[in-house]
Amino acid sequence: MDDLYDEFGNFIGEEAGSEEASERGIDAGDYVYGDEASEAPGTTGQELMEVDDEGPSNAIILHEDKQYYPTAQQVYGEEVEVLVREEDEQLLTQPIIAPIEQKKFNIEEADLPPVFFERSFLTDLMNFPDQTRNVALAGHLHHGKTAFMDMLVLETHDISERLDRRTGKKKEEQLRYTDIQITERERGLSTKAAPMSLVLQSTKGKSHLLNILDTPGHVNFVDEVAASLRLVDGICLVVDVVEGVQVNTEQIIKHAVLEDIPMTLIINKMDRLILELKLPPKDAYFKLKHVVEEVNTVIENTIPGKGEARRLSPEKGNVLFACTSMGWCFTLQSFAKMYANTYGNINADDFAKRLWGDVYFNPRKRTFSRKPVDEGANRSFVNFVLEPIYKIFTHSISDSPEDLKKVLATLGISLKPSQYKADAHVLLKLVCEQFFGSSTGFVDMVIQHIPSPSEGAEKWIQKYYTGPLDTKVAESMKSCNQDGPLVVHVTKLFNTTDAKSFNSFGRVLSGTARPGMQVRVLGEGYSLDDEEDMVMATIQDVYIAETRYNIPTDGVPAGNWVLLGGVDNSIVKTATIVPPKLDDDEDAYIFKPITHFTESVLKVAVEPVNPSELPKMLDGLRKIQKSYPLIVTKVEESGEHVILGTGELYMDCVLHDLRRLYADMEIRVSDPVTRFCETVVEQSATKCYAITPNKKNRITMVAEQLDKGISEDIESGKVRIRDPIRKTANYFEENYGWDKLAARSIWAFGPDEMGPNILQDDTLPSEVDKKLLTTVKETIRQGFSWATREGPLCEEPIRNTKFRVTDMTLASEAIFRGGGQIIPTSRRACYSSFLMASPRLMEPQYAISVTGPEDSATEVYTALARRRGHVLSDGPIPGTPLYRVNGLLPVIDSFGFETALRIQTQGSAMVSLVFDSWSIVPGDPLDKNVVLRPLQPANAQATARDFVLKTRRRKGLSEDVSIATFLEPEFYQTLKENGTLGD
């Protein structure tokens, strides 16, 4: 035992053999597993391990290099993936290896559903633009657009068996074929435009290809309508016969008239006149006439004196009467055709002309006259159209099966014995479907009153194409040439079922879109001067869009809509797709961005609950911008991520999609606020100057309020800065009485080409060297643009303000008057003149329309009074028990208004809130005498001050606005001394 330790008690070990073994250690590689052990029969693993051909090794092996245990690869083999987890790394509720999830956010057909026409026939029809029509179904919420699409889908798709198999609650549910998002179906309203291409027959039996877009009816989603209307040649306006023309209907009519889009009218829910309002046929006629006149009045008010040419009237054939719940529709012409088919000797067209208006039938002479024969004589429309419909409804609902069988036999309608025992609503629907037949009247109306792609192409190109109209590309687009260069205008992006990518939906204007084609994708910011917004891409997939399913195809020719896969990466809102190189090296031009009906004024800030998920949220925000045409996302200087939308429901949908579809994460959302604008109400109290940092240049400016209406004209594009000076000047002279010199001295609109502010050169040639001034014109314009984009009150855009450059002292050497000197100085001059002209804050206003029973009107008055709103007009809706109240409500006070009103009226009031205008917030935003107490509402005259201070705090700006920041010190001192600035 003593041999193992030295005199100091240190262990010196046993004999050399054991020492050597301990030094070398046991190599884990010596272990033998599986097949290797079986290769040496008669030997054990222990014996194999002891074999050492090389003999002992004297190499020093570090502790960290030693391998005491075999690795997982050695145990299980190279091809097995091994996942090592620490004990506390995952929750017990979370599986170590999570199952693969297939996320589906849209309802999708598993296979192509059976249809009553050959799909090859549909693709063949695409080659004949004359037999194609591109239309949009547009109208107010719940007026029956999606139900009308269902009617057409059931007529063309063989899915009735599948519907008959539905049980329980689902049996009573509306089909809603074009509402494919789960949220759309849960909420009971469309939020996305939905395209479908259908083959339908006219009354003559001729087949036509109808590309139809079903658009949302809620006022918050009018951006989808605007994006859809860009792709169509005409609109089918759907109006509920009881509610009549509502807010959204009015907006759509105005947009269609101003954009010169042909329009037809569908008066829907005709059954409500009979079953709900229980109007006699005579009164029903006046109700129908009133609805038609309501639409015509809006058209006339939009273009005074020119509305006659665009007038809608049943005798013209551009009004369709429909009842989507019963599955029927007719025009006067198609109804007259039913008489002609029954009696044989009637000219349907001549008869149809006598079926509307003050035309009476004389049964004795069998003639028509303008004057009634007897006192109680009915108009021909009541006599020949409404009374037969009323009789069919009455017999179907009230007759016994035996009596009904006899009545139907005279009309040539036969039902199965079991169908006579069905529910009254089902029986009525079966009778009406057989009596009216298919929707040939709708097809006739669309073919007659909406131009084909080849007919409407020239007018469409003139309206929306930014390039010259005498090039080969333009000629190819005008003639819908399928063999010309490919040009596609994309206005909408649809997410795929798993919401990971997007397909681009647009209209082929020239050439044929084929898979595998190399193309250039030109964004909205592309121009010949700035080619940055351009990307090369390859078209991967080409589909015919059918909402619930897409039909893959090897090419879509000009005049049709196309769904493209693989080109969406660089597209945000709209895009123009062209070949990499055009014939004769022609320049590529884009189509104009979409003109929207409304603005995004509702604002929320978002942040991830888990800060590490910020990149994920940013990717989600990018996808949100693609999905919603009018959404705006930006980062404030304080670092907060802001989303701007049109209304509460819109923001609810956006945030749902961000959380569930595109980012799949939890986000924190701020309280909603609104955009503000800054303006002035007087002229600057004195001329304000700013000196450049090098003290060699001096800019003097004056700010003043613009005449009422100029801002709206600039934003709507009625006057453009890019037009020749003479044309722009003439507009201001004729419409606003400006003198020639002032009108021709306009330098810029700001902050961009369609900005609601004006920069004007008001210098005199005797005082300023105009040639020298021209050299700095662009840099002054940039400073003006910068200033109007972020005003001095709370860094919100300036609006409705004119800045006049009254004097300018410039250095003679160009090096001393560069952009770095002039731009910030020009901005300071704008700010100082702005603050000296009684600045005010502007807030957005919602136009509010409430439809409900008459007793709900008092609740509306009360609710509006509490929220700084007021009523503009109110009155009953003719021919109904409903009452309508119109008013104005500040957007910042509108949050929760709809919910509160519905609670107070037990859900009977329907509320529509649409952005209307900007109005000045009461009070002076710079009044330091105002006392604001925490958690107490500001009084009326302190509102502006309250908004400015709270907005500045939210943005991380200094507490108050100081004019001294922007004025030259000596100038500030002078103004202080002479009392211009006050205390």
TORKOLFI-596388 format. One line per 5 residues: their letters; for each residue x, y, z of C-alpha. Coordinates in steps of 0.2 Angstrom, whole numbers. Layout:
BEGIN
a) X/Y/Z ~ ...
//
This chain:
BEGIN
mddly) 0/0/0 ~ 15/11/4 ~ 21/10/-14 ~ 6/19/-20 ~ 10/36/-11
defgn) 26/46/-10 ~ 33/54/6 ~ 22/69/4 ~ 6/58/3 ~ 3/60/-16
figee) -4/46/-26 ~ 8/40/-38 ~ -2/25/-45 ~ 0/7/-48 ~ 11/-2/-61
agsee) 13/6/-78 ~ -1/-4/-87 ~ -15/3/-77 ~ -7/21/-78 ~ -6/20/-96
aserg) -24/14/-97 ~ -30/29/-86 ~ -20/41/-97 ~ -27/35/-113 ~ -45/33/-107
idagd) -57/22/-115 ~ -62/28/-133 ~ -81/28/-136 ~ -77/24/-154 ~ -72/7/-147
yvygd) -90/3/-144 ~ -98/-9/-157 ~ -116/-8/-161 ~ -128/-18/-171 ~ -121/-25/-187
easea) -103/-23/-182 ~ -105/-35/-167 ~ -114/-48/-178 ~ -99/-48/-191 ~ -88/-57/-179
pgttg) -96/-73/-174 ~ -90/-81/-158 ~ -83/-65/-151 ~ -91/-54/-138 ~ -91/-35/-138
qelme) -79/-36/-123 ~ -66/-46/-133 ~ -67/-35/-148 ~ -64/-20/-137 ~ -48/-27/-129
vddeg) -40/-30/-146 ~ -27/-16/-149 ~ -16/-18/-164 ~ -7/-1/-163 ~ -2/-4/-145
psnai) -2/9/-132 ~ -2/28/-137 ~ 8/41/-127 ~ -2/55/-135 ~ -9/67/-122
ilhed) -28/69/-124 ~ -36/84/-116 ~ -51/82/-105 ~ -63/91/-117 ~ -58/81/-131
kqyyp) -61/64/-122 ~ -77/55/-127 ~ -84/45/-113 ~ -101/41/-121 ~ -106/37/-139
taqqv) -115/51/-149 ~ -133/49/-155 ~ -127/47/-173 ~ -116/32/-167 ~ -131/25/-158
ygeev) -145/28/-171 ~ -136/30/-187 ~ -132/45/-198 ~ -149/46/-207 ~ -159/48/-191
evlvr) -163/66/-185 ~ -160/68/-167 ~ -168/82/-156 ~ -160/85/-139 ~ -171/96/-127
eedeq) -166/102/-110 ~ -178/98/-96 ~ -186/115/-94 ~ -185/121/-111 ~ -203/118/-117
lltqp) -219/118/-108 ~ -228/101/-105 ~ -242/107/-115 ~ -231/109/-130 ~ -226/93/-140
iiapi) -207/91/-142 ~ -210/88/-161 ~ -225/98/-166 ~ -237/91/-180 ~ -237/99/-197
eqkkf) -251/111/-198 ~ -260/115/-214 ~ -268/132/-211 ~ -283/137/-222 ~ -291/153/-221
nieea) -302/153/-236 ~ -316/141/-241 ~ -310/132/-257 ~ -318/119/-268 ~ -308/102/-267
dlppv) -310/100/-286 ~ -317/110/-300 ~ -336/109/-297 ~ -347/103/-311 ~ -355/116/-322
ffers) -368/116/-336 ~ -356/122/-349 ~ -340/115/-356 ~ -325/124/-348 ~ -316/123/-365
fltdl) -331/133/-372 ~ -327/146/-358 ~ -309/148/-363 ~ -314/148/-382 ~ -326/163/-378
mnfpd) -311/173/-371 ~ -304/174/-389 ~ -320/184/-394 ~ -320/201/-385 ~ -336/206/-393
qtrnv) -345/192/-384 ~ -337/196/-367 ~ -342/209/-354 ~ -333/214/-339 ~ -345/221/-325
alagh) -345/224/-307 ~ -360/222/-295 ~ -360/237/-283 ~ -372/244/-271 ~ -375/247/-252
lhhgk) -373/234/-238 ~ -386/220/-238 ~ -394/226/-254 ~ -392/208/-262 ~ -376/208/-273
tafmd) -369/192/-266 ~ -387/184/-267 ~ -388/190/-285 ~ -371/181/-288 ~ -378/165/-280
mlvle) -392/165/-292 ~ -381/166/-307 ~ -369/152/-299 ~ -384/140/-296 ~ -389/143/-314
thdis) -372/139/-321 ~ -365/126/-307 ~ -372/109/-304 ~ -371/110/-285 ~ -390/109/-281
erldr) -388/91/-274 ~ -374/96/-262 ~ -386/110/-256 ~ -400/98/-254 ~ -389/87/-242
rtgkk) -387/101/-230 ~ -396/98/-213 ~ -402/109/-198 ~ -397/127/-198 ~ -386/125/-213
keeql) -401/121/-224 ~ -408/138/-221 ~ -392/147/-223 ~ -389/158/-239 ~ -376/150/-251
rytdi) -365/166/-251 ~ -354/157/-264 ~ -342/172/-266 ~ -339/175/-248 ~ -324/164/-245
qiter) -316/171/-230 ~ -321/163/-213 ~ -323/180/-206 ~ -334/186/-220 ~ -346/171/-217
ergls) -346/174/-198 ~ -350/193/-200 ~ -363/190/-213 ~ -355/203/-225 ~ -342/204/-239
tkaap) -326/212/-236 ~ -316/208/-252 ~ -321/209/-270 ~ -324/192/-278 ~ -322/189/-297
mslvl) -331/175/-307 ~ -331/171/-325 ~ -348/163/-331 ~ -355/158/-347 ~ -374/164/-348
qstkg) -387/164/-362 ~ -397/179/-368 ~ -416/178/-373 ~ -411/173/-390 ~ -401/158/-384
kshll) -384/166/-388 ~ -370/162/-376 ~ -359/176/-368 ~ -345/176/-356 ~ -348/188/-342
nildt) -334/192/-330 ~ -342/198/-314 ~ -335/206/-299 ~ -345/205/-283 ~ -340/220/-272
pghvn) -342/223/-254 ~ -357/235/-249 ~ -351/241/-232 ~ -345/259/-233 ~ -328/255/-224
fvdev) -324/244/-239 ~ -326/256/-253 ~ -308/254/-257 ~ -312/237/-264 ~ -325/244/-275
aaslr) -314/258/-282 ~ -300/244/-286 ~ -314/234/-294 ~ -321/248/-305 ~ -304/251/-313
lvdgi) -305/234/-321 ~ -323/235/-328 ~ -332/242/-343 ~ -348/245/-333 ~ -358/244/-317
clvvd) -373/235/-312 ~ -380/245/-297 ~ -390/235/-285 ~ -403/244/-275 ~ -415/237/-261
vvegv) -432/242/-267 ~ -437/246/-249 ~ -422/256/-243 ~ -419/265/-259 ~ -403/275/-262
qvnte) -392/274/-247 ~ -375/282/-243 ~ -364/270/-252 ~ -375/269/-267 ~ -374/288/-269
qiikh) -355/287/-268 ~ -354/273/-281 ~ -366/283/-293 ~ -355/299/-291 ~ -339/289/-294
avled) -346/280/-309 ~ -353/297/-317 ~ -337/306/-314 ~ -326/292/-321 ~ -338/290/-335
ipmtl) -342/272/-332 ~ -358/265/-340 ~ -371/260/-327 ~ -386/249/-326 ~ -398/247/-312
iinkm) -405/231/-303 ~ -420/234/-291 ~ -418/220/-279 ~ -429/212/-266 ~ -446/214/-275
drlil) -454/201/-264 ~ -453/214/-249 ~ -466/225/-258 ~ -478/211/-257 ~ -474/200/-242
elklp) -466/213/-230 ~ -474/230/-234 ~ -490/222/-241 ~ -492/236/-254 ~ -506/235/-267
pkday) -499/234/-285 ~ -503/253/-289 ~ -493/259/-274 ~ -479/246/-278 ~ -477/254/-295
fklkh) -475/272/-287 ~ -462/264/-275 ~ -452/257/-290 ~ -454/273/-299 ~ -447/283/-284
vveev) -432/272/-283 ~ -427/274/-301 ~ -430/293/-299 ~ -419/293/-284 ~ -404/286/-294
ntvie) -407/298/-308 ~ -407/313/-296 ~ -390/308/-289 ~ -384/307/-307 ~ -391/324/-312
ntipg) -384/332/-296 ~ -367/325/-300 ~ -366/333/-317 ~ -379/347/-318 ~ -387/349/-335
kgear) -379/333/-342 ~ -389/319/-333 ~ -401/316/-347 ~ -389/306/-358 ~ -385/294/-343
rlspe) -403/293/-337 ~ -409/275/-331 ~ -426/270/-336 ~ -435/253/-338 ~ -441/257/-355
kgnvl) -423/260/-361 ~ -419/242/-355 ~ -406/247/-342 ~ -416/243/-327 ~ -418/225/-320
facts) -432/220/-308 ~ -425/206/-297 ~ -429/195/-282 ~ -413/185/-278 ~ -421/176/-263
mgwcf) -434/168/-275 ~ -421/166/-289 ~ -429/177/-303 ~ -426/193/-312 ~ -433/202/-328
tlqsf) -432/218/-338 ~ -448/224/-347 ~ -441/217/-363 ~ -439/200/-356 ~ -456/200/-348
akmya) -463/206/-365 ~ -455/191/-373 ~ -464/179/-361 ~ -480/187/-367 ~ -474/185/-385
ntygn) -470/167/-383 ~ -487/163/-375 ~ -498/173/-387 ~ -487/172/-403 ~ -493/188/-412
inadd) -485/201/-401 ~ -470/211/-405 ~ -460/210/-389 ~ -450/226/-392 ~ -465/237/-396
fakrl) -475/230/-381 ~ -460/233/-369 ~ -460/252/-373 ~ -478/253/-367 ~ -475/244/-351
wgdvy) -468/259/-341 ~ -474/277/-337 ~ -491/284/-339 ~ -497/272/-352 ~ -514/264/-350
fnprk) -522/249/-359 ~ -540/250/-366 ~ -546/232/-365 ~ -561/235/-376 ~ -551/242/-391
rtfsr) -536/233/-386 ~ -525/248/-388 ~ -513/259/-377 ~ -516/277/-373 ~ -508/291/-363
kpvde) -525/295/-354 ~ -534/282/-343 ~ -550/276/-351 ~ -559/274/-334 ~ -556/282/-317
ganrs) -549/267/-309 ~ -539/261/-324 ~ -522/254/-320 ~ -506/258/-329 ~ -500/245/-341
fvnfv) -485/240/-329 ~ -497/237/-315 ~ -509/228/-327 ~ -497/217/-337 ~ -482/215/-324
lepiy) -486/218/-306 ~ -504/210/-305 ~ -498/193/-313 ~ -483/193/-300 ~ -495/197/-286
kifth) -507/183/-291 ~ -493/170/-292 ~ -487/175/-275 ~ -505/174/-268 ~ -510/157/-276
sisds) -493/149/-271 ~ -495/154/-253 ~ -513/153/-249 ~ -520/139/-261 ~ -522/121/-256
pedlk) -511/109/-266 ~ -526/103/-277 ~ -531/121/-282 ~ -513/127/-284 ~ -510/112/-296
kvlat) -524/118/-307 ~ -518/136/-308 ~ -500/131/-311 ~ -506/119/-325 ~ -513/134/-335
lgisl) -496/142/-334 ~ -487/127/-340 ~ -478/124/-323 ~ -477/106/-316 ~ -470/101/-299
kpsqy) -467/85/-290 ~ -481/79/-278 ~ -469/80/-263 ~ -465/98/-268 ~ -483/104/-265
kadah) -481/99/-247 ~ -466/110/-245 ~ -464/126/-234 ~ -473/141/-242 ~ -456/150/-245
vllkl) -449/135/-254 ~ -464/132/-264 ~ -465/150/-269 ~ -447/149/-275 ~ -450/133/-285
vceqf) -465/141/-294 ~ -456/158/-298 ~ -440/149/-304 ~ -451/139/-317 ~ -462/154/-321
fgsst) -448/167/-324 ~ -435/155/-331 ~ -416/159/-331 ~ -408/176/-330 ~ -408/180/-348
gfvdm) -415/197/-345 ~ -400/202/-335 ~ -388/196/-349 ~ -398/206/-362 ~ -397/221/-352
viqhi) -378/219/-349 ~ -375/215/-368 ~ -385/230/-374 ~ -380/244/-361 ~ -362/239/-356
pspse) -348/240/-370 ~ -337/225/-374 ~ -319/226/-370 ~ -315/230/-388 ~ -328/244/-389
gaekw) -323/252/-372 ~ -304/250/-374 ~ -301/266/-382 ~ -310/277/-369 ~ -303/266/-355
iqkyy) -285/269/-362 ~ -288/288/-363 ~ -294/289/-345 ~ -281/279/-337 ~ -265/277/-347
tgpld) -251/289/-344 ~ -241/286/-360 ~ -244/294/-377 ~ -259/286/-387 ~ -250/286/-404
tkvae) -238/272/-401 ~ -239/253/-406 ~ -242/248/-388 ~ -257/260/-387 ~ -264/255/-403
smksc) -263/236/-398 ~ -272/240/-382 ~ -286/250/-391 ~ -289/236/-403 ~ -288/222/-389
nqdgp) -274/214/-400 ~ -271/196/-393 ~ -255/195/-403 ~ -248/211/-397 ~ -235/215/-383
lvvhv) -242/209/-366 ~ -249/223/-355 ~ -258/219/-339 ~ -265/232/-327 ~ -265/224/-309
tklfn) -276/233/-296 ~ -279/219/-283 ~ -270/206/-274 ~ -279/190/-267 ~ -270/180/-254
ttdak) -268/161/-256 ~ -278/149/-245 ~ -264/147/-233 ~ -261/166/-233 ~ -242/164/-236
sfnsf) -242/173/-253 ~ -253/183/-265 ~ -259/181/-283 ~ -261/197/-293 ~ -278/200/-301
grvls) -279/212/-316 ~ -285/215/-334 ~ -276/210/-349 ~ -276/225/-361 ~ -265/218/-375
gtarp) -257/202/-379 ~ -259/185/-370 ~ -253/181/-352 ~ -245/164/-352 ~ -236/154/-339
gmqvr) -217/156/-339 ~ -216/173/-348 ~ -203/185/-342 ~ -210/202/-338 ~ -206/219/-330
vlgeg) -217/224/-316 ~ -219/243/-315 ~ -225/250/-298 ~ -235/266/-295 ~ -218/276/-293
ysldd) -211/271/-310 ~ -208/284/-323 ~ -195/287/-337 ~ -185/298/-326 ~ -185/287/-310
eedmv) -185/268/-315 ~ -182/262/-297 ~ -199/255/-295 ~ -197/241/-308 ~ -193/223/-305
matiq) -191/208/-317 ~ -201/193/-314 ~ -207/177/-321 ~ -226/173/-322 ~ -227/156/-314
dvyia) -246/152/-315 ~ -260/159/-325 ~ -278/156/-319 ~ -296/161/-323 ~ -302/167/-306
etryn) -318/159/-300 ~ -317/165/-281 ~ -319/148/-273 ~ -308/139/-286 ~ -296/145/-299
iptdg) -295/137/-317 ~ -277/134/-322 ~ -275/139/-341 ~ -261/140/-353 ~ -265/158/-358
vpagn) -278/172/-355 ~ -280/184/-370 ~ -283/203/-371 ~ -300/209/-365 ~ -301/197/-350
wvllg) -297/197/-332 ~ -282/186/-326 ~ -275/179/-310 ~ -256/178/-310 ~ -245/169/-298
gvdns) -227/174/-295 ~ -227/192/-299 ~ -233/199/-283 ~ -217/202/-274 ~ -214/220/-278
ivkta) -233/225/-280 ~ -241/235/-266 ~ -257/243/-272 ~ -257/243/-292 ~ -245/239/-305
tivpp) -242/238/-324 ~ -235/222/-332 ~ -226/224/-348 ~ -213/213/-358 ~ -194/216/-354
klddd) -192/225/-371 ~ -206/233/-382 ~ -206/233/-401 ~ -195/247/-409 ~ -188/250/-391
edayi) -204/260/-386 ~ -204/267/-368 ~ -215/258/-355 ~ -228/269/-346 ~ -239/265/-331
fkpit) -258/267/-328 ~ -264/280/-316 ~ -265/275/-298 ~ -283/272/-292 ~ -294/287/-287
hftes) -303/282/-271 ~ -320/289/-265 ~ -313/291/-247 ~ -298/294/-236 ~ -290/283/-222
vlkva) -292/294/-207 ~ -293/282/-192 ~ -276/278/-184 ~ -270/265/-172 ~ -252/261/-166
vepvn) -247/243/-165 ~ -233/234/-156 ~ -229/215/-153 ~ -232/208/-136 ~ -216/199/-137
pselp) -203/212/-143 ~ -192/199/-152 ~ -207/196/-164 ~ -205/213/-172 ~ -198/207/-189
kmldg) -213/195/-190 ~ -225/210/-187 ~ -217/220/-200 ~ -219/206/-213 ~ -237/205/-208
lrkiq) -239/224/-210 ~ -232/223/-228 ~ -244/209/-232 ~ -258/219/-225 ~ -254/234/-236
ksypl) -255/222/-251 ~ -272/215/-246 ~ -281/231/-242 ~ -281/244/-256 ~ -283/260/-244
ivtkv) -273/254/-229 ~ -258/265/-225 ~ -244/259/-213 ~ -230/270/-208 ~ -217/272/-194
eesge) -218/288/-184 ~ -202/297/-178 ~ -206/291/-161 ~ -204/273/-167 ~ -222/268/-166
hvilg) -229/258/-180 ~ -245/266/-186 ~ -260/259/-196 ~ -272/271/-205 ~ -289/264/-211
tgely) -306/270/-215 ~ -317/265/-201 ~ -319/254/-185 ~ -325/238/-194 ~ -311/240/-207
mdcvl) -298/241/-193 ~ -306/226/-185 ~ -303/216/-201 ~ -286/223/-203 ~ -280/219/-186
hdlrr) -288/201/-186 ~ -279/197/-202 ~ -263/204/-195 ~ -265/193/-179 ~ -271/177/-187
lyadm) -268/177/-206 ~ -251/186/-210 ~ -241/187/-194 ~ -249/173/-182 ~ -244/182/-166
eirvs) -251/193/-152 ~ -250/212/-154 ~ -254/226/-143 ~ -265/240/-150 ~ -266/258/-144
dpvtr) -282/267/-142 ~ -289/274/-159 ~ -285/292/-164 ~ -286/301/-180 ~ -276/310/-193
fcetv) -276/329/-190 ~ -271/343/-202 ~ -264/360/-199 ~ -270/376/-208 ~ -271/395/-206
veqsa) -286/407/-205 ~ -278/424/-208 ~ -264/431/-218 ~ -247/432/-209 ~ -246/447/-197
tkcya) -229/452/-205 ~ -217/446/-218 ~ -207/432/-211 ~ -189/430/-217 ~ -176/416/-214
itpnk) -157/418/-217 ~ -147/403/-223 ~ -133/396/-211 ~ -119/404/-221 ~ -128/421/-219
knrit) -127/424/-238 ~ -146/421/-243 ~ -162/427/-236 ~ -180/421/-240 ~ -195/431/-236
mvaeq) -213/422/-236 ~ -231/426/-231 ~ -244/412/-228 ~ -263/414/-230 ~ -278/404/-232
ldkgi) -283/397/-249 ~ -300/400/-257 ~ -313/387/-252 ~ -314/373/-264 ~ -296/374/-271
sedie) -289/360/-260 ~ -303/348/-266 ~ -300/353/-284 ~ -282/349/-283 ~ -284/333/-274
sgkvr) -298/327/-286 ~ -286/331/-301 ~ -297/344/-308 ~ -282/355/-309 ~ -264/348/-311
irdpi) -247/356/-309 ~ -240/345/-323 ~ -252/353/-336 ~ -245/368/-346 ~ -244/384/-336
rktan) -257/392/-347 ~ -270/379/-343 ~ -267/379/-325 ~ -268/398/-324 ~ -284/398/-334
yfeen) -292/387/-322 ~ -288/398/-307 ~ -293/414/-317 ~ -310/407/-322 ~ -315/398/-306
ygwdk) -308/408/-293 ~ -305/425/-300 ~ -286/426/-298 ~ -277/439/-309 ~ -266/433/-323
laars) -249/436/-314 ~ -254/427/-298 ~ -261/412/-308 ~ -245/410/-318 ~ -233/412/-304
iwafg) -238/396/-296 ~ -223/386/-293 ~ -229/370/-284 ~ -243/361/-276 ~ -238/353/-259
pdemg) -232/341/-251 ~ -234/332/-268 ~ -242/335/-285 ~ -259/333/-278 ~ -256/341/-262
pnilq) -269/354/-255 ~ -256/368/-253 ~ -249/381/-266 ~ -232/389/-267 ~ -232/405/-277
ddtlp) -218/417/-283 ~ -224/434/-278 ~ -207/443/-280 ~ -206/458/-292 ~ -193/458/-306
sevdk) -187/476/-301 ~ -182/469/-283 ~ -176/451/-287 ~ -165/444/-301 ~ -177/432/-309
klltt) -164/422/-317 ~ -155/419/-301 ~ -171/415/-293 ~ -174/401/-306 ~ -158/392/-301
vketi) -165/390/-283 ~ -183/387/-288 ~ -182/368/-286 ~ -173/369/-269 ~ -186/381/-262
rqgfs) -200/369/-268 ~ -192/355/-259 ~ -191/365/-243 ~ -210/369/-245 ~ -214/351/-248
watre) -205/346/-232 ~ -214/359/-222 ~ -231/355/-229 ~ -228/336/-225 ~ -225/340/-207
gplce) -232/356/-200 ~ -225/365/-185 ~ -240/362/-173 ~ -239/343/-171 ~ -230/337/-186
epirn) -246/333/-196 ~ -249/338/-214 ~ -252/357/-218 ~ -268/359/-228 ~ -278/373/-237
tkfrv) -263/386/-236 ~ -254/397/-249 ~ -236/402/-246 ~ -230/417/-256 ~ -212/421/-258
tdmtl) -212/440/-257 ~ -193/443/-257 ~ -177/434/-260 ~ -159/439/-257 ~ -147/427/-265
aseai) -128/425/-266 ~ -121/428/-283 ~ -109/412/-282 ~ -118/396/-285 ~ -108/387/-271
frggg) -116/398/-258 ~ -134/394/-263 ~ -134/375/-264 ~ -148/364/-258 ~ -140/361/-240
qiipt) -142/380/-237 ~ -158/384/-246 ~ -169/369/-242 ~ -170/370/-223 ~ -171/389/-224
srrac) -186/388/-236 ~ -194/376/-223 ~ -191/388/-208 ~ -198/403/-219 ~ -214/392/-222
yssfl) -215/388/-203 ~ -213/405/-197 ~ -225/413/-209 ~ -237/399/-205 ~ -236/402/-186
maspr) -239/421/-189 ~ -255/418/-198 ~ -267/412/-184 ~ -263/393/-186 ~ -277/381/-183
lmepq) -279/362/-181 ~ -291/353/-193 ~ -300/336/-189 ~ -309/324/-201 ~ -328/323/-200
yaisv) -338/308/-204 ~ -355/310/-214 ~ -367/299/-204 ~ -383/291/-210 ~ -394/282/-199
tgped) -409/271/-206 ~ -421/264/-194 ~ -439/266/-186 ~ -445/283/-183 ~ -444/282/-164
satev) -425/279/-166 ~ -422/297/-173 ~ -423/304/-155 ~ -409/292/-149 ~ -398/298/-164
ytala) -400/317/-159 ~ -395/312/-141 ~ -380/302/-146 ~ -374/315/-158 ~ -376/329/-146
rrrgh) -365/320/-133 ~ -351/318/-146 ~ -349/336/-154 ~ -360/330/-169 ~ -375/338/-176
vlsdg) -390/333/-188 ~ -391/340/-205 ~ -407/333/-211 ~ -420/320/-207 ~ -436/313/-214
pipgt) -446/297/-218 ~ -441/286/-232 ~ -456/286/-244 ~ -467/271/-245 ~ -459/263/-230
plyrv) -460/264/-211 ~ -442/268/-210 ~ -434/285/-205 ~ -417/292/-211 ~ -406/304/-201
ngllp) -391/312/-209 ~ -378/322/-200 ~ -359/326/-196 ~ -349/318/-183 ~ -330/321/-179
vidsf) -320/305/-182 ~ -311/306/-165 ~ -328/306/-156 ~ -335/292/-167 ~ -327/277/-158
gfeta) -341/266/-151 ~ -355/277/-158 ~ -362/263/-169 ~ -362/251/-155 ~ -369/263/-142
lriqt) -383/268/-155 ~ -388/250/-158 ~ -389/246/-140 ~ -400/261/-137 ~ -412/256/-152
qgsam) -411/237/-148 ~ -402/234/-165 ~ -415/242/-176 ~ -404/257/-182 ~ -392/254/-197
vslvf) -377/266/-196 ~ -366/272/-210 ~ -351/282/-207 ~ -341/289/-222 ~ -327/302/-222
dswsi) -334/318/-228 ~ -322/333/-225 ~ -310/342/-215 ~ -316/355/-202 ~ -307/367/-191
vpgdp) -306/362/-172 ~ -313/375/-161 ~ -300/385/-151 ~ -283/392/-153 ~ -270/378/-152
ldknv) -256/390/-146 ~ -267/398/-132 ~ -256/396/-117 ~ -269/403/-105 ~ -280/387/-107
vlrpl) -279/376/-92 ~ -281/357/-95 ~ -285/346/-80 ~ -280/328/-81 ~ -294/315/-83
qpana) -307/329/-87 ~ -314/333/-104 ~ -308/350/-112 ~ -321/363/-114 ~ -326/368/-132
qatar) -314/382/-134 ~ -299/372/-127 ~ -302/357/-139 ~ -288/362/-151 ~ -275/365/-137
dfvlk) -280/349/-130 ~ -277/339/-146 ~ -261/348/-150 ~ -253/345/-133 ~ -258/326/-132
trrrk) -253/323/-150 ~ -235/331/-146 ~ -234/320/-131 ~ -238/304/-140 ~ -226/308/-154
glsed) -212/312/-141 ~ -210/330/-146 ~ -207/344/-134 ~ -222/350/-124 ~ -226/366/-133
vsiat) -223/375/-150 ~ -211/390/-149 ~ -211/402/-163 ~ -194/407/-158 ~ -187/391/-164
flepe) -191/396/-182 ~ -188/415/-182 ~ -172/424/-183 ~ -166/429/-166 ~ -166/448/-170
fyqtl) -182/447/-180 ~ -190/438/-165 ~ -184/452/-153 ~ -190/466/-164 ~ -208/458/-165
kengt) -207/455/-146 ~ -203/474/-143 ~ -217/481/-155 ~ -230/469/-147 ~ -234/459/-163
lgd) -231/442/-153 ~ -239/447/-137 ~ -233/439/-121
//
